[in-house]
Amino acid sequence: MARRKLLFVATEDWFFASHFLPMARAAAEMGLDVAVIARERRHRAVIEATGARLIPLEAERRSIAPLALIRQVAALKRLIAAENPDILHCIALKPIALAGLAGRLAGVQRRVYALTGLGFLGASQGVAADAARLAARLWLRQVVDGPQVRFLFENPDDPLTLGLDPADAAKVAIVGGAGVDPLILMPEPMPAMPPLRVAVVARMLWSKGVDLAVEAVALAREQGARVELTLHGAPDPSNPKAVPEATLKAWAARPGVSWAGPTRDIEGVWRRNHVCCLPSRGGEGLPRTLLEGAACGRALLTTDVPGCRSFVRDGQDGFVVPPNDATALAQALVRLAASQGKLERMGASARARLLAGYTERDVMDAVKALYRDLLARPQAELTV
């Protein structure tokens, strides 16, 4: 008897490898035949190590030209129809919009839409942003929705933006981000103080608030706090919000700031630092960097935006400050620099928070329950 099939659609192989391998492993544990459609760069081996197959599809994320989008939908429809999956799992907004339509046209009714964050829709304000949110809501709820569609979110705020009830278990599932393995990322003793060592581990994007962290460190140092900041990450050339490399180098020339580029040594980063900082401007799902910092027992410093505020308990796991407020961020740094005992207590609390529902195993179990629920429904119930 042929195994039932799960097909993921993501933008990039590196993005899937960074955040969604636990979902592929969960499907493999269920005995499903798993494949991933994504733009291939250098991560085929790590994806296929889970037992999944990588199906390459070259598409530029930045392109929104109508003809290019139509070609992408047509290409996705061909690939999806050839695979004929029992479940189509689309990851991030653009794949949901395009592959969701392609899957519907290909006759795949069981579809999972994983909103990993609303990006521009969640972070921006103004008439253009309001119009974009309305357009996205109409497309997702009217064009690519269906009776066997489930929306998968990483925080309870994002469903509301799309007019969904986060408590509606028949339509919405919420998981603890990508999840991390707390047996691999373990707490280690903090380095000596001073200085207070702060790290931002993220893609170097304006939306991540990297510039706010740089400004806040300067303000904290002006107040006499001995604070040092290291930026770990690279610009994303396919993202219009990327911080130029020249800007990163200019920041690194400032006192107390360094840019270390991308890293795979997450344990090493948190071994050398006291505070995991992400001053996001919004549009997050549940940032993996906060989960990793928490797993390593580090205090968290972030902003009051969806995804970040749902995980970090202000004053307990770290501090949550208003977005776009470098002064408030600096004040939090000054407070953290004043007490290593506070840092250690917050770090221990952050790890306990992670263990209470945000581990890789928690995410895998939640996704398996979602897949089982969809697969348990008889084919006769499926309607276009």
C-alpha positions as CSV (number, residue, x, y, z in Angstrom):
1,M,0.0,0.0,0.0
2,A,1.4,3.4,-1.0
3,R,2.3,5.7,1.9
4,R,0.3,8.9,2.3
5,K,2.1,12.0,1.1
6,L,2.9,15.4,2.6
7,L,4.3,18.1,0.3
8,F,5.8,21.3,1.8
9,V,6.2,24.5,-0.2
10,A,8.7,27.1,1.1
11,T,10.6,30.0,-0.4
12,E,14.2,28.8,0.1
13,D,15.9,25.6,1.1
14,W,17.9,27.4,3.8
15,F,14.8,28.8,5.4
16,F,13.2,25.4,5.5
17,A,16.4,23.9,6.9
18,S,16.7,26.6,9.5
19,H,13.1,26.5,10.8
20,F,11.1,23.5,9.6
21,L,13.1,20.3,9.8
22,P,11.2,19.3,13.0
23,M,8.0,19.3,10.9
24,A,9.6,17.1,8.3
25,R,10.8,14.7,11.0
26,A,7.4,14.7,12.6
27,A,5.8,13.7,9.3
28,A,8.5,11.0,8.9
29,E,7.6,9.6,12.3
30,M,4.1,9.2,11.1
31,G,5.3,7.2,8.1
32,L,4.4,9.9,5.6
33,D,6.2,10.3,2.3
34,V,7.6,13.8,2.5
35,A,8.8,16.2,-0.2
36,V,9.8,19.9,-0.1
37,I,9.4,22.4,-3.0
38,A,11.8,25.3,-2.5
39,R,14.5,27.3,-4.3
40,E,17.7,25.1,-4.0
41,R,20.9,26.6,-2.8
42,R,23.1,24.6,-0.4
43,H,20.7,22.7,1.9
44,R,19.6,19.7,0.0
45,A,21.6,17.3,2.1
46,V,20.3,18.5,5.4
47,I,16.7,18.4,4.2
48,E,17.1,14.9,2.7
49,A,18.7,13.7,5.9
50,T,15.2,13.8,7.4
51,G,14.0,11.4,4.8
52,A,12.3,14.1,2.7
53,R,12.9,14.8,-1.0
54,L,13.8,18.3,-2.2
55,I,12.1,19.4,-5.4
56,P,13.8,22.5,-6.7
57,L,11.8,25.5,-8.0
58,E,13.7,28.6,-9.0
59,A,11.7,31.7,-8.1
60,E,12.7,35.2,-7.0
61,R,11.1,36.2,-3.7
62,R,11.1,39.9,-4.5
63,S,9.3,39.6,-7.8
64,I,5.6,40.7,-7.7
65,A,5.2,41.3,-11.4
66,P,1.8,39.8,-12.4
67,L,3.2,37.8,-15.3
68,A,5.9,36.3,-13.0
69,L,3.4,35.4,-10.4
70,I,1.2,33.7,-12.9
71,R,4.2,31.7,-14.1
72,Q,5.0,30.7,-10.6
73,V,1.4,29.5,-9.9
74,A,1.5,27.5,-13.2
75,A,4.8,25.9,-12.2
76,L,3.6,25.1,-8.7
77,K,0.4,23.6,-10.1
78,R,2.4,21.2,-12.3
79,L,4.7,20.1,-9.5
80,I,1.8,19.7,-7.0
81,A,-0.3,17.8,-9.4
82,A,2.6,15.5,-10.2
83,E,3.1,14.8,-6.5
84,N,-0.6,14.5,-5.8
85,P,-0.1,14.9,-2.0
86,D,-2.6,14.0,0.7
87,I,-1.6,17.2,2.5
88,L,-0.1,20.4,1.1
89,H,1.7,22.4,3.7
90,C,2.6,26.0,2.5
91,I,5.1,28.0,4.6
92,A,5.1,31.9,4.7
93,L,2.8,34.4,3.1
94,K,3.9,34.3,-0.5
95,P,4.0,30.5,-0.8
96,I,0.6,30.4,0.8
97,A,-0.9,32.9,-1.6
98,L,0.6,31.2,-4.7
99,A,0.9,27.6,-3.8
100,G,-2.4,27.7,-2.0
101,L,-4.1,28.7,-5.3
102,A,-2.0,26.2,-7.2
103,G,-2.9,23.4,-4.8
104,R,-6.6,24.3,-5.0
105,L,-6.4,24.3,-8.8
106,A,-4.6,20.9,-8.7
107,G,-7.4,19.5,-6.6
108,V,-5.6,19.2,-3.2
109,Q,-8.1,19.9,-0.5
110,R,-6.2,19.2,2.6
111,R,-4.0,22.3,2.9
112,V,-2.0,23.7,5.9
113,Y,-1.0,27.4,5.7
114,A,1.8,28.2,8.1
115,L,2.0,31.9,8.8
116,T,5.5,32.4,10.2
117,G,4.9,36.1,10.8
118,L,3.0,38.7,8.8
119,G,6.1,40.7,7.8
120,F,5.1,44.0,6.1
121,L,1.4,43.3,6.9
122,G,2.2,43.1,10.6
123,A,4.9,45.7,11.0
124,S,3.7,48.6,8.9
125,Q,1.1,51.3,9.5
126,G,-0.7,53.7,7.2
127,V,-3.1,53.6,4.3
128,A,-0.9,51.3,2.1
129,A,-0.4,48.9,4.9
130,D,-4.1,48.8,5.7
131,A,-4.9,48.2,2.1
132,A,-2.3,45.4,1.9
133,R,-3.8,43.7,5.0
134,L,-7.3,43.9,3.5
135,A,-6.1,42.4,0.2
136,A,-4.2,39.6,2.0
137,R,-7.2,38.9,4.2
138,L,-9.6,38.7,1.2
139,W,-7.2,36.5,-0.8
140,L,-6.5,34.1,2.1
141,R,-10.0,33.8,3.4
142,Q,-11.9,33.9,0.1
143,V,-9.7,32.7,-2.7
144,V,-7.4,30.0,-1.2
145,D,-9.4,29.0,1.9
146,G,-11.5,25.8,2.0
147,P,-13.3,23.4,4.3
148,Q,-10.1,21.3,4.7
149,V,-7.7,24.3,5.1
150,R,-6.0,24.8,8.5
151,F,-4.1,28.0,9.4
152,L,-1.0,27.4,11.5
153,F,0.3,30.4,13.5
154,E,3.2,31.0,16.0
155,N,1.5,33.5,18.2
156,P,-2.1,34.4,19.1
157,D,-2.1,37.9,17.6
158,D,-1.6,37.0,13.9
159,P,-4.9,35.1,13.5
160,L,-6.8,38.2,14.5
161,T,-5.2,40.2,11.7
162,L,-6.7,37.8,9.3
163,G,-10.1,37.8,10.9
164,L,-9.6,34.4,12.5
165,D,-10.4,33.3,16.1
166,P,-7.2,31.9,17.7
167,A,-9.4,29.7,19.9
168,D,-11.1,28.1,16.9
169,A,-9.4,24.7,16.9
170,A,-11.3,23.6,13.8
171,K,-9.6,26.3,11.7
172,V,-6.5,27.5,13.7
173,A,-3.6,25.8,15.3
174,I,-0.9,27.7,17.3
175,V,2.6,26.1,17.8
176,G,5.6,27.3,19.7
177,G,7.5,28.7,16.8
178,A,10.1,26.4,15.1
179,G,10.9,24.8,18.5
180,V,14.5,24.1,19.7
181,D,16.1,21.1,21.3
182,P,16.8,21.9,24.9
183,L,19.1,19.0,25.2
184,I,21.4,20.5,22.5
185,L,21.1,24.1,23.6
186,M,22.0,24.1,27.3
187,P,22.7,26.8,29.8
188,E,26.3,27.5,30.6
189,P,27.8,29.9,33.2
190,M,27.6,33.6,32.2
191,P,30.8,35.4,31.4
192,A,32.2,37.8,34.0
193,M,30.9,41.4,34.2
194,P,31.4,44.2,33.3
195,P,30.9,44.7,30.4
196,L,27.4,43.6,29.8
197,R,27.6,41.6,26.5
198,V,24.6,41.8,24.3
199,A,24.1,39.9,21.0
200,V,21.6,40.2,18.2
201,V,21.3,37.0,16.1
202,A,19.2,37.6,13.1
203,R,19.1,38.5,9.5
204,M,20.4,42.0,9.2
205,L,17.1,43.7,8.3
206,W,15.7,47.1,9.3
207,S,12.6,45.2,10.3
208,K,14.6,43.4,13.0
209,G,15.4,46.7,14.6
210,V,19.2,46.2,14.3
211,D,19.7,49.9,14.0
212,L,17.8,50.4,17.3
213,A,20.1,48.1,19.1
214,V,23.1,50.0,17.8
215,E,21.6,53.3,18.9
216,A,20.5,52.0,22.3
217,V,24.0,50.8,23.1
218,A,25.4,54.2,22.3
219,L,22.8,55.8,24.6
220,A,23.5,53.3,27.4
221,R,27.2,53.9,27.2
222,E,26.6,57.7,27.4
223,Q,24.8,57.0,30.7
224,G,27.9,55.2,32.0
225,A,26.8,51.6,31.5
226,R,29.6,49.3,30.2
227,V,27.7,47.6,27.4
228,E,29.1,45.9,24.3
229,L,27.0,44.7,21.3
230,T,27.8,42.0,18.7
231,L,25.6,41.6,15.6
232,H,25.5,38.1,14.2
233,G,23.9,37.8,10.8
234,A,24.1,38.7,7.2
235,P,22.0,40.9,4.9
236,D,19.4,39.0,2.9
237,P,19.9,40.2,-0.8
238,S,16.4,39.0,-1.7
239,N,14.8,41.1,1.0
240,P,14.1,44.8,0.4
241,K,14.5,45.5,4.1
242,A,18.2,44.3,4.2
243,V,20.7,46.6,5.9
244,P,23.5,47.4,3.4
245,E,26.9,45.9,4.2
246,A,28.4,49.3,4.2
247,T,26.1,50.4,7.0
248,L,27.0,47.3,9.0
249,K,30.7,48.1,8.6
250,A,30.1,51.7,9.7
251,W,28.3,50.5,12.8
252,A,31.1,48.1,13.6
253,A,33.5,51.1,13.7
254,R,31.6,52.6,16.6
255,P,32.7,52.1,20.2
256,G,31.1,49.0,21.8
257,V,29.7,47.6,18.5
258,S,31.0,44.8,16.3
259,W,29.6,42.9,13.4
260,A,30.6,39.2,13.3
261,G,28.6,38.1,10.3
262,P,26.5,35.0,10.2
263,T,27.1,32.1,12.6
264,R,26.2,28.5,13.1
265,D,27.8,28.4,16.6
266,I,24.7,29.4,18.6
267,E,26.0,27.8,21.7
268,G,29.2,29.7,21.4
269,V,27.3,33.0,20.9
270,W,25.4,32.6,24.2
271,R,28.4,31.3,26.0
272,R,30.1,34.7,25.4
273,N,27.0,36.9,26.0
274,H,24.6,37.8,28.7
275,V,21.6,39.1,26.8
276,C,19.7,37.9,23.7
277,C,18.3,41.1,22.1
278,L,15.8,41.4,19.3
279,P,14.3,44.9,19.0
280,S,11.9,43.9,16.2
281,R,9.6,46.4,14.6
282,G,7.0,43.7,14.1
283,G,5.9,41.1,11.6
284,E,7.4,38.2,13.6
285,G,5.9,34.8,14.1
286,L,7.9,33.6,17.1
287,P,11.5,34.5,16.6
288,R,13.8,31.5,16.7
289,T,16.6,33.6,18.2
290,L,14.5,34.2,21.3
291,L,13.9,30.5,21.7
292,E,17.6,29.8,21.3
293,G,18.6,32.5,23.8
294,A,16.1,31.1,26.3
295,A,17.3,27.6,25.8
296,C,20.8,28.7,26.7
297,G,19.5,30.5,29.9
298,R,20.1,34.0,28.7
299,A,17.9,37.1,29.6
300,L,15.8,38.3,26.7
301,L,15.4,41.9,25.6
302,T,12.7,42.5,22.9
303,T,9.8,44.7,21.8
304,D,6.1,44.8,22.4
305,V,5.1,43.3,19.0
306,P,3.3,40.0,18.1
307,G,5.4,36.9,18.6
308,C,7.9,38.6,20.8
309,R,5.5,39.7,23.5
310,S,3.6,36.4,23.5
311,F,6.8,34.5,24.6
312,V,8.8,37.0,26.7
313,R,7.3,37.8,30.1
314,D,8.3,41.4,30.9
315,G,10.3,41.7,34.1
316,Q,10.5,37.9,34.4
317,D,12.3,36.4,31.4
318,G,13.8,39.8,30.5
319,F,12.3,43.1,29.3
320,V,9.7,44.0,26.7
321,V,10.0,47.6,25.6
322,P,7.9,49.7,23.1
323,P,8.9,49.2,19.4
324,N,11.0,51.9,17.7
325,D,12.1,53.3,21.0
326,A,15.9,53.3,21.3
327,T,15.7,55.2,24.6
328,A,13.5,52.6,26.3
329,L,15.9,49.9,25.0
330,A,18.9,51.8,26.4
331,Q,17.2,52.1,29.8
332,A,16.6,48.3,29.8
333,L,20.3,47.8,29.0
334,V,21.3,50.1,31.9
335,R,19.1,48.1,34.3
336,L,20.5,44.7,33.1
337,A,24.1,46.0,33.3
338,A,23.5,46.8,37.0
339,S,22.9,43.3,38.3
340,Q,24.4,40.0,37.2
341,G,22.1,38.3,39.7
342,K,19.0,39.7,37.8
343,L,20.5,38.4,34.6
344,E,20.9,34.9,36.0
345,R,17.4,34.8,37.4
346,M,15.9,36.1,34.1
347,G,17.9,33.6,32.1
348,A,16.7,30.7,34.3
349,S,13.1,31.9,34.0
350,A,13.5,32.1,30.2
351,R,14.6,28.5,29.9
352,A,11.7,27.4,32.1
353,R,9.4,29.3,29.7
354,L,10.9,27.4,26.8
355,L,10.4,24.0,28.4
356,A,6.7,24.8,29.0
357,G,5.6,24.2,25.5
358,Y,8.2,25.6,23.1
359,T,10.6,22.8,22.5
360,E,11.1,21.0,19.2
361,R,9.2,17.9,20.6
362,D,6.3,20.1,21.5
363,V,6.1,21.5,18.0
364,M,6.5,18.1,16.4
365,D,3.6,16.7,18.5
366,A,1.3,19.6,17.7
367,V,2.0,19.3,14.0
368,K,1.4,15.5,14.1
369,A,-1.9,16.1,15.8
370,L,-2.9,18.5,13.0
371,Y,-1.9,16.1,10.3
372,R,-3.7,13.2,11.9
373,D,-6.9,15.3,12.2
374,L,-6.8,16.2,8.5
375,L,-6.0,12.7,7.3
376,A,-8.8,11.2,9.5
377,R,-11.4,13.0,7.5
378,P,-12.9,10.8,4.7
379,Q,-12.2,11.9,1.2
380,A,-16.0,12.1,0.6
381,E,-16.1,15.1,2.9
382,L,-13.8,17.1,0.6
383,T,-15.4,19.6,-1.6
384,V,-13.9,22.3,-3.9
